[in-house]
Amino acid sequence: MKTLLIAEGTVTPSCSKSHITYTLHLQKDCDQLHVEFGYDPKKLENEGQAEALIREGLNQYILEEHRATYNWREFLPLQNLMTLSFDDEHGFRGAGHRHDPIQHLVITSTEASPGFTPGVFPRGQLKIMINLHCVVTEECRYRLHVWEGGADV
């Protein structure tokens, strides 16, 4: 096992609908890549804050004459959503649009976690993008660990 990247950070609601990209420089072909990704918290626990966000969304996206038919509680719980996508020297290698706040992804020369394309990562740049679809909590912390070789962390 050879660690390629360990990163962590904190994001806020202003980061929603944006991306954080980490670029790795592979010195040689990589035929087995492992990724541990996690973020916390997953859910917005404060019901008052959730209600305000939901009502704001209803006002923005639902015509006024239809708003009364919506019960804001039906949209609970509000959740943060971050996903990963990969690009190598040959282009897009896949995206894992999972709601799990802790993920272990594997891409090898012959198999890959769902959403990703198996195959060797060629020498050169490997871009790992954290897609920040929605951050609803005041802050959300993420951790990313990427390594090549065996599954042992």
VODO-253059 format. One record per residue (C-alpha): residue in three letters; residue number from 1; x, y, z. Coordinates in nm, 3 decimals, decimal comma, m for minus. Example, Ala and Ser with C-alpha at 12.3 -4.5 7.8 and 13.67 -1.06 7.14 Angstrom:
BEGIN
{pt "ALA"; 1; {1,230; m0,450; 0,780}} {pt "SER"; 2; {1,367; m0,106; 0,714}} 
END
This chain:
BEGIN
{pt "MET"; 1; {0,000; 0,000; 0,000}} {pt "LYS"; 2; {0,128; 0,346; m0,093}} {pt "THR"; 3; {m0,063; 0,654; 0,024}} {pt "LEU"; 4; {m0,118; 0,902; m0,258}} {pt "LEU"; 5; {m0,332; 1,159; m0,076}} {pt "ILE"; 6; {m0,469; 1,237; 0,267}} {pt "ALA"; 7; {m0,689; 1,545; 0,276}} {pt "GLU"; 8; {m0,952; 1,691; 0,500}} {pt "GLY"; 9; {m1,147; 2,009; 0,512}} {pt "THR"; 10; {m1,455; 2,191; 0,625}} {pt "VAL"; 11; {m1,725; 2,330; 0,396}} {pt "THR"; 12; {m2,028; 2,551; 0,459}} {pt "PRO"; 13; {m2,362; 2,607; 0,283}} {pt "SER"; 14; {m2,199; 2,870; 0,056}} {pt "CYS"; 15; {m1,998; 2,581; m0,093}} {pt "SER"; 16; {m2,311; 2,404; m0,222}} {pt "LYS"; 17; {m2,315; 2,340; m0,597}} {pt "SER"; 18; {m1,937; 2,366; m0,622}} {pt "HIS"; 19; {m1,641; 2,130; m0,643}} {pt "ILE"; 20; {m1,311; 2,069; m0,471}} {pt "THR"; 21; {m1,050; 1,910; m0,697}} {pt "TYR"; 22; {m0,736; 1,729; m0,585}} {pt "THR"; 23; {m0,480; 1,657; m0,855}} {pt "LEU"; 24; {m0,239; 1,370; m0,805}} {pt "HIS"; 25; {0,065; 1,314; m1,022}} {pt "LEU"; 26; {0,107; 0,942; m1,082}} {pt "GLN"; 27; {0,472; 0,862; m1,152}} {pt "LYS"; 28; {0,379; 0,525; m1,306}} {pt "ASP"; 29; {0,069; 0,334; m1,409}} {pt "CYS"; 30; {m0,158; 0,242; m1,118}} {pt "ASP"; 31; {m0,358; m0,079; m1,149}} {pt "GLN"; 32; {m0,528; m0,074; m0,807}} {pt "LEU"; 33; {m0,667; 0,243; m0,648}} {pt "HIS"; 34; {m0,851; 0,260; m0,314}} {pt "VAL"; 35; {m1,040; 0,558; m0,178}} {pt "GLU"; 36; {m1,187; 0,612; 0,168}} {pt "PHE"; 37; {m1,417; 0,913; 0,175}} {pt "GLY"; 38; {m1,634; 1,035; 0,456}} {pt "TYR"; 39; {m1,818; 1,345; 0,569}} {pt "ASP"; 40; {m1,996; 1,449; 0,886}} {pt "PRO"; 41; {m2,261; 1,541; 0,981}} {pt "LYS"; 42; {m2,495; 1,379; 0,731}} {pt "LYS"; 43; {m2,824; 1,531; 0,856}} {pt "LEU"; 44; {m2,935; 1,873; 0,968}} {pt "GLU"; 45; {m3,073; 1,798; 1,314}} {pt "ASN"; 46; {m3,207; 2,148; 1,394}} {pt "GLU"; 47; {m3,572; 2,135; 1,289}} {pt "GLY"; 48; {m3,613; 2,515; 1,298}} {pt "GLN"; 49; {m3,324; 2,563; 1,055}} {pt "ALA"; 50; {m3,459; 2,285; 0,835}} {pt "GLU"; 51; {m3,804; 2,442; 0,825}} {pt "ALA"; 52; {m3,658; 2,779; 0,722}} {pt "LEU"; 53; {m3,454; 2,619; 0,441}} {pt "ILE"; 54; {m3,748; 2,414; 0,315}} {pt "ARG"; 55; {m3,984; 2,713; 0,317}} {pt "GLU"; 56; {m3,722; 2,916; 0,131}} {pt "GLY"; 57; {m3,701; 2,643; m0,133}} {pt "LEU"; 58; {m4,079; 2,616; m0,164}} {pt "ASN"; 59; {m4,103; 2,994; m0,210}} {pt "GLN"; 60; {m3,833; 2,984; m0,475}} {pt "TYR"; 61; {m3,950; 2,684; m0,677}} {pt "ILE"; 62; {m4,327; 2,644; m0,622}} {pt "LEU"; 63; {m4,589; 2,882; m0,755}} {pt "GLU"; 64; {m4,761; 3,071; m0,475}} {pt "GLU"; 65; {m5,103; 2,924; m0,553}} {pt "HIS"; 66; {m4,963; 2,569; m0,508}} {pt "ARG"; 67; {m4,756; 2,620; m0,191}} {pt "ALA"; 68; {m5,045; 2,546; 0,047}} {pt "THR"; 69; {m5,057; 2,187; m0,082}} {pt "TYR"; 70; {m4,703; 2,120; 0,049}} {pt "ASN"; 71; {m4,622; 2,020; 0,405}} {pt "TRP"; 72; {m4,264; 2,123; 0,479}} {pt "ARG"; 73; {m4,221; 1,824; 0,715}} {pt "GLU"; 74; {m4,249; 1,584; 0,419}} {pt "PHE"; 75; {m3,904; 1,701; 0,308}} {pt "LEU"; 76; {m3,730; 1,604; 0,634}} {pt "PRO"; 77; {m3,459; 1,517; 0,705}} {pt "LEU"; 78; {m3,245; 1,762; 0,513}} {pt "GLN"; 79; {m2,908; 1,606; 0,435}} {pt "ASN"; 80; {m2,566; 1,708; 0,317}} {pt "LEU"; 81; {m2,462; 1,540; m0,008}} {pt "MET"; 82; {m2,107; 1,506; m0,133}} {pt "THR"; 83; {m2,000; 1,267; m0,407}} {pt "LEU"; 84; {m1,676; 1,178; m0,586}} {pt "SER"; 85; {m1,575; 1,171; m0,950}} {pt "PHE"; 86; {m1,245; 1,082; m1,120}} {pt "ASP"; 87; {m1,063; 1,193; m1,435}} {pt "ASP"; 88; {m0,732; 1,058; m1,559}} {pt "GLU"; 89; {m0,510; 1,139; m1,858}} {pt "HIS"; 90; {m0,766; 0,977; m2,091}} {pt "GLY"; 91; {m1,072; 1,154; m1,950}} {pt "PHE"; 92; {m1,368; 1,077; m1,727}} {pt "ARG"; 93; {m1,338; 0,757; m1,519}} {pt "GLY"; 94; {m1,669; 0,771; m1,339}} {pt "ALA"; 95; {m1,871; 0,916; m1,055}} {pt "GLY"; 96; {m2,012; 0,765; m0,741}} {pt "HIS"; 97; {m2,338; 0,940; m0,665}} {pt "ARG"; 98; {m2,400; 0,773; m0,332}} {pt "HIS"; 99; {m2,576; 0,911; m0,029}} {pt "ASP"; 100; {m2,359; 0,713; 0,213}} {pt "PRO"; 101; {m2,154; 0,949; 0,433}} {pt "ILE"; 102; {m1,873; 0,690; 0,452}} {pt "GLN"; 103; {m1,753; 0,519; 0,135}} {pt "HIS"; 104; {m1,480; 0,280; 0,029}} {pt "LEU"; 105; {m1,423; 0,278; m0,347}} {pt "VAL"; 106; {m1,197; 0,048; m0,544}} {pt "ILE"; 107; {m1,087; 0,071; m0,905}} {pt "THR"; 108; {m0,859; m0,198; m1,043}} {pt "SER"; 109; {m0,751; m0,305; m1,388}} {pt "THR"; 110; {m1,037; m0,559; m1,401}} {pt "GLU"; 111; {m1,315; m0,433; m1,172}} {pt "ALA"; 112; {m1,450; m0,117; m1,012}} {pt "SER"; 113; {m1,702; 0,007; m0,761}} {pt "PRO"; 114; {m2,038; 0,090; m0,925}} {pt "GLY"; 115; {m2,026; 0,411; m1,127}} {pt "PHE"; 116; {m1,657; 0,382; m1,212}} {pt "THR"; 117; {m1,474; 0,235; m1,510}} {pt "PRO"; 118; {m1,224; m0,045; m1,447}} {pt "GLY"; 119; {m0,879; m0,012; m1,597}} {pt "VAL"; 120; {m0,528; 0,102; m1,521}} {pt "PHE"; 121; {m0,481; 0,466; m1,425}} {pt "PRO"; 122; {m0,207; 0,584; m1,661}} {pt "ARG"; 123; {0,101; 0,773; m1,557}} {pt "GLY"; 124; {0,021; 1,145; m1,536}} {pt "GLN"; 125; {m0,250; 1,346; m1,370}} {pt "LEU"; 126; {m0,533; 1,190; m1,175}} {pt "LYS"; 127; {m0,804; 1,434; m1,066}} {pt "ILE"; 128; {m1,036; 1,346; m0,781}} {pt "MET"; 129; {m1,328; 1,582; m0,751}} {pt "ILE"; 130; {m1,549; 1,619; m0,446}} {pt "ASN"; 131; {m1,885; 1,733; m0,578}} {pt "LEU"; 132; {m2,059; 1,944; m0,313}} {pt "HIS"; 133; {m2,419; 1,902; m0,422}} {pt "CYS"; 134; {m2,573; 2,036; m0,102}} {pt "VAL"; 135; {m2,441; 2,152; 0,234}} {pt "VAL"; 136; {m2,728; 2,228; 0,473}} {pt "THR"; 137; {m2,547; 2,224; 0,808}} {pt "GLU"; 138; {m2,351; 2,524; 0,936}} {pt "GLU"; 139; {m2,037; 2,331; 0,851}} {pt "CYS"; 140; {m1,954; 1,984; 0,726}} {pt "ARG"; 141; {m1,616; 1,814; 0,762}} {pt "TYR"; 142; {m1,478; 1,572; 0,503}} {pt "ARG"; 143; {m1,189; 1,327; 0,494}} {pt "LEU"; 144; {m1,029; 1,174; 0,187}} {pt "HIS"; 145; {m0,764; 0,901; 0,184}} {pt "VAL"; 146; {m0,637; 0,765; m0,148}} {pt "TRP"; 147; {m0,385; 0,484; m0,187}} {pt "GLU"; 148; {m0,259; 0,243; m0,448}} {pt "GLY"; 149; {m0,201; m0,126; m0,389}} {pt "GLY"; 150; {m0,368; m0,356; m0,138}} {pt "ALA"; 151; {m0,682; m0,293; 0,066}} {pt "ASP"; 152; {m0,500; m0,256; 0,400}} {pt "VAL"; 153; {m0,537; 0,100; 0,530}} 
END
